[in-house]
Amino acid sequence: MDFAKGYEGRSDFLLLLDPPSALSLEARSVQVLCDRRHGLGADAVARVTVAGSAREAGVFDLLPDGVTADDWYLDRRGARGSATPEPTAGLRLFAHFLWAAGLERRPRYIVGTPAGASTVELITVDAAHAEVSITDANGTTVGPSVIVAQGKINNRWWRSHVVSG
Protein backbone atom coordinates (compact mmCIF):
# COMPACT_ATOMS: atom_id res chain seq x y z
CA MET A 1 0.00 0.00 0.00
CA ASP A 2 1.45 3.37 -1.06
CA PHE A 3 0.68 6.09 1.45
CA ALA A 4 1.85 9.44 2.73
CA LYS A 5 0.97 11.44 5.82
CA GLY A 6 0.14 15.12 5.93
CA TYR A 7 -1.44 17.81 8.03
CA GLU A 8 -4.09 20.34 7.07
CA GLY A 9 -5.74 22.60 9.57
CA ARG A 10 -5.85 20.77 12.87
CA SER A 11 -6.11 17.32 11.30
CA ASP A 12 -3.61 14.80 10.08
CA PHE A 13 -4.41 12.60 7.10
CA LEU A 14 -3.16 9.32 5.71
CA LEU A 15 -3.18 9.68 1.94
CA LEU A 16 -3.61 6.27 0.32
CA LEU A 17 -2.64 6.10 -3.34
CA ASP A 18 -5.30 3.87 -4.92
CA PRO A 19 -6.31 5.08 -8.43
CA PRO A 20 -8.29 1.89 -9.20
CA SER A 21 -10.17 2.04 -5.83
CA ALA A 22 -9.05 -1.52 -5.14
CA LEU A 23 -8.45 -1.10 -1.39
CA SER A 24 -11.27 -1.97 0.97
CA LEU A 25 -12.01 1.01 3.18
CA GLU A 26 -14.48 -0.74 5.45
CA ALA A 27 -14.95 1.01 8.79
CA ARG A 28 -12.80 -1.48 10.72
CA SER A 29 -9.89 -1.17 8.26
CA VAL A 30 -9.94 2.62 8.54
CA GLN A 31 -10.12 2.42 12.34
CA VAL A 32 -7.02 0.19 12.42
CA LEU A 33 -5.09 2.45 10.03
CA CYS A 34 -5.96 5.56 12.06
CA ASP A 35 -5.18 3.98 15.45
CA ARG A 36 -2.30 5.94 16.98
CA ARG A 37 -0.96 3.01 19.02
CA HIS A 38 -1.34 0.04 16.69
CA GLY A 39 -1.83 1.58 13.25
CA LEU A 40 -0.27 4.41 11.29
CA GLY A 41 -2.15 7.05 13.28
CA ALA A 42 -4.29 9.83 11.81
CA ASP A 43 -7.51 11.77 12.18
CA ALA A 44 -8.68 10.62 8.74
CA VAL A 45 -7.85 8.58 5.65
CA ALA A 46 -7.91 10.26 2.25
CA ARG A 47 -7.94 7.80 -0.64
CA VAL A 48 -6.34 9.27 -3.78
CA THR A 49 -8.43 7.75 -6.56
CA VAL A 50 -10.23 8.48 -9.82
CA ALA A 51 -13.97 9.20 -9.81
CA GLY A 52 -14.85 6.51 -12.38
CA SER A 53 -12.94 3.86 -10.44
CA ALA A 54 -14.58 4.93 -7.19
CA ARG A 55 -18.02 4.63 -8.80
CA GLU A 56 -17.21 1.16 -10.21
CA ALA A 57 -15.95 0.07 -6.77
CA GLY A 58 -19.24 1.10 -5.17
CA VAL A 59 -17.96 4.13 -3.24
CA PHE A 60 -20.99 6.00 -4.66
CA ASP A 61 -23.72 5.24 -7.21
CA LEU A 62 -23.74 8.40 -9.34
CA LEU A 63 -20.90 10.78 -10.12
CA PRO A 64 -21.21 13.92 -7.98
CA ASP A 65 -22.38 17.08 -9.77
CA GLY A 66 -19.71 18.54 -12.05
CA VAL A 67 -17.41 15.50 -11.75
CA THR A 68 -16.43 13.30 -14.71
CA ALA A 69 -15.20 9.71 -14.56
CA ASP A 70 -11.65 10.88 -15.36
CA ASP A 71 -11.43 13.45 -12.54
CA TRP A 72 -9.47 12.79 -9.37
CA TYR A 73 -11.65 11.88 -6.39
CA LEU A 74 -11.03 12.51 -2.69
CA ASP A 75 -12.55 9.55 -0.83
CA ARG A 76 -12.20 10.73 2.76
CA ARG A 77 -13.00 8.66 5.88
CA GLY A 78 -12.84 9.79 9.49
CA ALA A 79 -10.93 7.78 12.10
CA ARG A 80 -14.13 5.90 12.99
CA GLY A 81 -14.44 4.73 9.39
CA SER A 82 -17.37 6.73 8.08
CA ALA A 83 -17.27 9.03 5.05
CA THR A 84 -16.77 12.67 5.99
CA PRO A 85 -18.92 15.33 4.31
CA GLU A 86 -16.63 18.40 4.52
CA PRO A 87 -16.12 19.51 0.90
CA THR A 88 -12.56 20.85 1.22
CA ALA A 89 -11.01 19.19 4.31
CA GLY A 90 -7.70 17.70 3.21
CA LEU A 91 -8.09 18.89 -0.37
CA ARG A 92 -5.11 21.29 -0.41
CA LEU A 93 -2.94 18.50 0.94
CA PHE A 94 -4.42 16.08 -1.62
CA ALA A 95 -3.53 18.50 -4.45
CA HIS A 96 0.07 18.91 -3.29
CA PHE A 97 0.43 15.13 -2.94
CA LEU A 98 -0.76 14.61 -6.53
CA TRP A 99 1.88 17.05 -7.77
CA ALA A 100 4.70 15.73 -5.56
CA ALA A 101 3.94 12.15 -6.65
CA GLY A 102 4.09 13.17 -10.32
CA LEU A 103 0.43 12.28 -10.90
CA GLU A 104 -0.92 15.72 -11.81
CA ARG A 105 0.82 18.64 -13.51
CA ARG A 106 -2.07 20.84 -14.63
CA PRO A 107 -2.22 24.16 -12.77
CA ARG A 108 -6.04 23.99 -12.57
CA TYR A 109 -8.25 20.90 -12.43
CA ILE A 110 -11.32 19.34 -10.83
CA VAL A 111 -11.31 17.01 -7.83
CA GLY A 112 -14.53 15.22 -6.98
CA THR A 113 -15.80 15.04 -3.40
CA PRO A 114 -19.12 13.79 -2.01
CA ALA A 115 -20.31 17.43 -2.11
CA GLY A 116 -19.51 17.78 -5.83
CA ALA A 117 -16.73 19.24 -7.94
CA SER A 118 -14.01 21.34 -6.33
CA THR A 119 -11.62 23.35 -8.47
CA VAL A 120 -7.95 23.16 -7.49
CA GLU A 121 -5.64 25.97 -8.54
CA LEU A 122 -1.90 25.50 -8.04
CA ILE A 123 -0.48 29.01 -7.92
CA THR A 124 3.12 27.95 -7.28
CA VAL A 125 4.27 24.39 -6.67
CA ASP A 126 7.31 22.18 -6.33
CA ALA A 127 7.99 19.01 -4.34
CA ALA A 128 8.66 20.95 -1.13
CA HIS A 129 6.22 23.88 -1.31
CA ALA A 130 2.89 24.73 -2.86
CA GLU A 131 0.50 27.65 -2.86
CA VAL A 132 -2.96 26.20 -3.45
CA SER A 133 -6.43 27.70 -3.75
CA ILE A 134 -9.62 25.60 -3.67
CA THR A 135 -13.10 26.60 -4.82
CA ASP A 136 -15.69 24.10 -3.61
CA ALA A 137 -18.96 23.04 -5.22
CA ASN A 138 -20.78 25.91 -3.46
CA GLY A 139 -18.40 28.52 -4.90
CA THR A 140 -16.57 29.09 -1.61
CA THR A 141 -12.84 29.70 -2.07
CA VAL A 142 -10.28 28.52 0.51
CA GLY A 143 -6.81 29.95 0.23
CA PRO A 144 -4.51 30.57 -1.32
CA SER A 145 -2.65 28.57 1.32
CA VAL A 146 1.04 27.76 1.56
CA ILE A 147 1.89 24.09 1.95
CA VAL A 148 5.30 22.83 3.06
CA ALA A 149 6.46 19.25 2.54
CA GLN A 150 9.32 17.39 4.17
CA GLY A 151 10.93 14.13 3.15
CA LYS A 152 10.49 12.14 -0.03
CA ILE A 153 7.70 10.41 -1.90
CA ASN A 154 7.23 7.17 -3.89
CA ASN A 155 7.74 4.50 -1.23
CA ARG A 156 9.57 6.90 1.06
CA TRP A 157 8.20 9.10 3.82
CA TRP A 158 6.67 12.42 2.86
CA ARG A 159 5.13 14.85 5.26
CA SER A 160 3.27 17.96 4.28
CA HIS A 161 1.29 20.56 6.17
CA VAL A 162 -0.62 23.76 5.51
CA VAL A 163 1.19 26.65 7.18
CA SER A 164 -1.08 29.56 6.25
CA GLY A 165 -4.54 30.20 4.90
C-alpha positions, 0 to 999 in steps of 0.5 A: 500500500502506497501512502503518505501522511500530511497535516491540514488545519488541525487534522492529520491525514493518511493519503492512500494512493489507490487510483483503481479504488481496489483497497477496501475502506471498510470502517474497521480497516480505517479504524485500524489504520488511524489507530495511533498506538497500533496503526499508522495514526491519523484523524482521517484517511484520504484515498487518492483515486479516480472518480470513475474507479470509485463509482465502479468500486461502489464508493458512490452510485452516481458521479457527484455534480460537475465531476467526470469519470476521469477526474481525481476523487477525494474519498475521505474517511474519518478515524471511525471509518465513516465518510466525511462530508466536509467539501474541502477538508484535506483537499489542499494536501491532496492537491500537493500530494498529486503534484509531488507524486508526479500524478498531476501537472495541470495548474487547474483541475477538478477534484470530486468530493461527495459534495460535488466538484471542487476546483484546485488551482496550483499558484506555485508548486514544487515538491517541497512547497505549494501555494494552493487555492480551492473553490468548492462546489458551493463557490466558496474559495479557501486559500490561497494557502502555503503548503510545506512538505518534508521528506520524499515520496514514492515509497519513502516518507513524505510529510506535508502541512498547511502553514497559512490560509 
